Amino acid sequence: MPIGPNLGYKLFSTGAVLTASQVQQNLANQSVLFYASAAARDADTALTAGLTEGMFCYLADTNITAYYSGSAWVPLFQNQVLTSPKEQAAISATAVANPTHIDVSTASVQITTGAPAANFTLNVRGSASVTLDSLMAVNDSITVTFECLNGAANTFYATAYTIDGVAVTPKWLGGTAPAAGFASSANVYMLQIRKTGSGPATYSCIASLSQFV
């Protein structure tokens, strides 16, 4: 049977008596419980006897955080329904730099209304001081978008692609890598990056370059 409702936030005053109920319901029940696995969690008879809706646990073998719904443990952020999620975009009016950095810690969508003055490299990273490698686990995937505006007769484009400065060769939509950019158009690059192993060079990437007028 549940041991009673958890008490939410409590402000303790100096000299106040800390009761067993407060330790249990304010501290123990409302912490994130750590277990080596779901099997270890479910074998904890003290926890099973005191399960209360709203409890959280972390499972080390799968790196999953779960909450107790009142009848079962439910993985957090898995199989959730998203309703109109927003995505942060970084927008600038500067010319396209070489290399151009897509800093996913700031925004995975980067838009510049400036034009490239030459062919350039697209580099995906966490930030100037954080690697993408440090932000992704094996089998994680992230999609980034870069958009630039090419003027009349301007067909400059990204000719190289790197992750944390290490070269990667994308597989291209349609089977052929771009040979030029699109003049008088918005050029939109989309890269889906999958981390396939440990280390900074273990990625696969699929990509597309699209023209919008």
Summary of the structure (lengths in Angstrom):
residues: 213
radius of gyration: 24.6
end to end distance: 63.8
largest distance: 77.9
contacts: 549
relative contact order: 0.11
helix: 11%
strand: 36%
